[in-house]
Amino acid sequence: MIITEVDPTKAIEAVMDGHQVMPMAEAARMGNIFITVTGNKRVIRKEHFEVMKDGAVVCNSGHFNVEIDIPGLESLSKGHTEAREFVEEYQVADGRKLFLLGDGRLINLAAAEGLAGALAPTVAALAYVGQPTLAVPVIEGALRLRALAPENRSRATLLKALGDLQVRTDRLAEAERSYAAALPIADSLELTEIDAPFDGDTRFPPFDRDAWREVRREPQRGADGLRFAFVRYERAALRSAAA
């Protein structure tokens, strides 16, 4: 498996998990099946389609169908036909065939019963109410052996480590950066941090510590002796403006 990343934290975690990490421009020449899970747009673009192998399969499982540059693929093709249900075959001008699954939409929903319609509202509601307590009690269990890179390590340090490992990452194009910046983001987070029996720093809020500031901490102790804390964070930009 090959991982392409723009976030050095995620890139070094992928390396520690045993995966190859490289820019998309290189991965496009090597892959047979491509799956986008970024939440951004045009992460697989025309220049990537130009170098893909004959028979490569492309699909998306992260966001809307803008993750794949479908107009770019169409501009390279003489035409396209439905090879089978949910599989569109594009005949590239140089003779190659590239396959797009589910019209580039979320593949588990577009081409399979990834989420039963009756359950969708319940799952969405649970995801929403669960966000304020993104505690990491799972570190106590199955995930405690997984190598994790703390988010509070500086970007420069992580990039240096990746460079020492001769691992290269991608960079967001300006259009991708603007698209990501326009997505709504909360101004504050309330998390439950677990003091888990784990070697190393167990406080892993799921965000970049440089972009957030802790404003309140309420230490707690459970009946079983487990220590935890309710913690509130606010975006650093808001704190700076208030100051």
N, C-alpha and C positions, 0 to 999 in steps of 0.2 A: 504494500500500500504506500502511496506517495501522498504527502500532505503539502498543500500550498497555504502559506499564512502571511498576514501583514502584521500580526501581533507577535513580538518576540517572546512573550510569556508562553503563549500557546504553541509557538514553534519549538521552544526548548522542551516543553512537556511532551510534544510529539516525538522529539528525538529520544527523550528518556524512556518513552514507551516503545521504542524500537522501530519507529517509522522513518522513512526517508523524507526529508523536507527540502523543497526547492521552489524556485519561481515558476509560475504557470507557463511562462514561455518555454521552459525546459520540459516540464511535465507533459505539456501538450503533445510533444513528439513521442512520448513513451507510453502513455496510458491507453488502455483499451475501453475502460468504462470511467466516465467522469460524473461526479455527483457534487453539485454546488450546495453548500449549507452556510451561507454567509450573511444573509439579511441585507445584502447590498445589491447593486445592479451592474450588469455587463461585466461580470467577473470572468466569464468565458466569452471572448470576443472574436471578431473576424480574423485577426492575426493568429489566433490559436487554432481556429478551424482550418486555416490554410496549411498547417503542418501536422494535423492529426492523421493517424493511420487510417487506411481503408477499413471500413467496418466499425469504427469507433462509435460508442454509444454515449449519449449525453442526456443527463436528467437533472432535475432540481428537487431538493427536499428541504430548502431553507426559508424561502420567501416567496414573493409573487414571481410570475414568469419573466420578470425583467432581469433576473440573475443571469440568464443566458441571452446573448445577443442574437435573437432569432432573426431580425432584419439583416444582420451581418451574414448569417448563414445562408439566408435566402439570396443575398446578392452574389454569393459564390456559386450558386446552384443553377443548373439548367432547368430543374423542376423537382417536384417531390410528390411522392405517392404514399398511400397508407399501406405499409407492408403487412400489418395486422393491427388489431385493435390496440390503440394507445401507442403505436409505433409508426412514426413518420420517417420514411426513407428519403433523404436528400441526395440527388445525383449531382455531385460537384463537377464543374467543367473539365477538370483534369482526369475524370474517370472514377474517382473515389466515391464511395457511398458512406454517408454519415447518418446515424440514426438518432432522432430526438424522441424522447418518451413523454407521453402525457402533455404534449403541447408546451413543455417547459414549466408546467404548473407543479405544485407539490405532488410528487409522484405517489406517495402513499395514500393521498386523497383522490388524485385524478385517475389513477389506474388500479386502485385496490380499495378494500374496505379498511383503510387506515384508522378511521374513527367513525363508529356508527352514528348516524344522524341524531338518534335519540340521546346519545351521550354527549354530543358536542357542547351544548350549553352548560352541562354540569362540569365537564373538564375545563372549559374556559373559566368558569367561576372559581373552581378550585385553584387554578393557576394564578388567578388574580389575587385571591385572598391569601395565597401562600407566599407571595412575593415579600411581604414585610418580615417574614420569619425564615429567611433563607439560611438557617443555621446549618452547621456542618456536623450533626451527630453521626452522619454516615461515615465520617472518618474513623469512628470507633469500630466500624464493622468491616465490610468487604473492601472498602476503598483505602484502608489504613496502610496497605502495602504498596499503593500506587505512588509513583514519584510525582510530587506536585511542586511547581515553581511558585513561591509566594508572590502575590501581586505587588507587594510593597518593595520588591527589588527594583532598582532603577532601570529604566529602559536602556540606558547606555551600558550598564553592567550585563544585561541579558544579550544585547547585541554583540558585546565583546566576547561573551561565552560562545555564542553561535559562530562568531568569526573564528575562534580558536578551534571549534569543531568542524570548520570549513562547511558550514551550513548557511545557505543563502535564503532569504525570505523575499516576499513580494512587497510592493509599496502601493498604497491606494492611489489610483489616478484621481485627478482633480474632480472629475464628475462623481466618482465613488465617494470621495471625501465630503463633497457638498451634499450628496444624497444622505449619507449617514448622519451628517450634522443636522439635517432637517427633520429627522425622525424624533418623535416626542420622547423625552426622558424625564424621569422624576427629579424633583429638586431636593428630595430627602429620602432616606432609607432608614427603616428600623429593623435591625437584625437581632437574632439570638445567637450569641457566640458561646460555643460549648468548650469547656476546659476538658478535652478528651484525653484519655491515657495514650498519648502518641508522642513519639520522639520528635522534637522540633517544634516550630511555631504552629500552633493549631488555629490561630486566628486568621482565617482566610476569607475576608469579605469578598463577594464575587464582583469586585470592581477595582479600578486602579486607585490605590490609596493617595496618590499624588493629586487626584482630581476631587477628593472628598476629605472632609474634616470631621473628626469625632466631636460631638457637642454634648452628649450625655451618656453616662454609663451607670447602670443599676445592677450591681452584683447580686446574685441569687444563689441559693443552695437548695437542691432538691432533697426530698425525704431519703433518697438513697445515697446522699452525700455528694452527688454530682454537682460540680460548680459550673455556673453559667452566668451570663449577663445579658440584660436587654440594653442594646446600644443604638443610639440615634446618630446618623451621619447627615451632613448637609454638603451640597456641592461647594467646593472651595471658592468658585467664582462668586457665589452668593454671599459667602462669609466675607470675602474681600470687599464687595460692594457695600455691605453693611458697616464694615469698619471705616 
